[in-house]
Amino acid sequence: MRSGAPVELAVDQDSRSQGPEAPLSGQSAITRAVTVAGGRFAPGHLGELTQLVPFEMVDAALSATRAVQSRLRDLPSRVVIYLVLAACLFPEVGYPGVWRKLTGALVGLPLAAPTASALAQARRRVGGKPLRWLFDLLRGPAATPRGPQTHWCGLLMVALDGTTMTVPDTPAVLTRYTKQAGNHGGTGYPQIRLLALVACGTRTLIDAVFGPTTSGETTYAPRLLSSLRPGMILLADRNFAARKLIAGIAATGSEVLVRLKNGRRMPVLARYGDGSYLSTLGPVRVRVVDCEITVTTTAGKHTGLYRLATTLLDHHRHPAAELATLYHQRWEIETAYLELKSTILGGRVLRARTPEGVEQEIYALLVVYQLLRTAMADATSTRPGTDPDRAGFTIAWQTARDQIILAAGVIADTDIDLAGAIGRHVLAALLPARRLRVSPRIVKRAISKYQARGPRIDRTSYKATTSIEILAAASP
């Protein structure tokens, strides 16, 4: 079957009941149907997530990037794409282990048993372009009802920030990615720099770029501006407050709220009743808000000074205090990076041992993250008023892994189920409403036998309250 037409097989599961009211010989049989692609294409799936990246989409990616196999092999290109995607959900096992996850529930089908070398050759043959094509197709804010969870004053809240990821220390990788220097010997492994544009409400990826760490975040940021639109407000930290970059953001029609360094001198052109003032940031007219934010916990108070600049010039529609509160949403992108690097990868080094393989793996990781976030947003949208923040990422990730092992939900039923098994598990264990808490931003497990930042660091998370005071600008 060259087209991989779907086939259905029945799986019997026997379980012995040994409860107090059942005889020891009692048995129950569960029969379920598993529907997958036919023939050599059968291992090509992603469990229930296949419905978000179906066979036709993968075939289109392969065709558009000219990566379709020239002859039908034991490892068709479509199957290899799903293998690379599934590997991102099982970073703790090698590619042969991922193959066993994909084929474990396909008992009775004549399947190939590829070696690790064959799997590596197949990944090299396919390359990274189909994965990039898939990411470009799937990226973007999730389709959710417009509300305060995702929008502020009618504007979609988006955040821009960067992070680094660790790649294998091989001669091939070192030709493109370098180790970073530092006071304690630098990084032991080469690293890449990843910059992403994230929708704050759903943490879905609007766009992303990556490359060597020899270039800084402000070098990569302009490559993301084409994904900004009118109707968005971009939240960014003080590293992105460069005049040329702010001008580029403003030119897209998107609004911006960026933090400035407290010591930066800003001209005062006019003062407003809410304590903000009109100024300029390069060629762009901005409103500047100076505020003092106090966080109070049972352990005491902490006060910090913030200076924010925004292209929203109407102080009546967008008061200074509300802008200071809005800026806190920028931390959603930090949580997205935590989910990507800690929950999915578990802090592991990426697998790929060549620059081309690194590109393939990162795009696959971004695709898988977007699929999980989309499934979570679809689930919460079935319950009006549910904040996407309450969907547990770990629950969605674990359920998606289980569905791959079971080869469940690969092909959608005729009855459309927006939530699916992943959504049902997420909705059954919604997280409590977001609470304001603070925790020290420190290394909790030092890489040496000595205490990180001293023995007296308080590592407790405290419930907190905040107060915001808008500070009047000094006279020019």
Protein Blocks (a to p, Z undefined) as FASTA:
>chain_A
ZZopacddddddddddfbfkbcfkbccdddddddddehjllmncghjmlmmmcfklmmmm
mmmnopacfbdcfbdfklmmmmmmmmmmmmmbcfklmmmmmmmmmghiacddddfklmmm
mmmmnommlmmmmmmmmgccddddddfklpgghiacdddddddddddddfklmmmbccdd
dfeopafbdcddddddddfklopafbdcdddfkbcfklmmmmmmmmpcehiacdddfklm
cfklmmmmmmnopacdddddfklccddfbdcfkopacddehjbccdddddddddddfkbc
cddddddddfblblklmcfklmmmmmmmmmmmmmmmmmmmmmmnnopacfblcfklmmmm
mmmmmmmmmmmmmmmmmmmmmmghiafklpcfklmmmmmmmmmmnopokbccfbdcfklm
mlmmmmmmcccdddddddddddfbdcbfbdeeijkbcfbdcdddddddddddddZZ
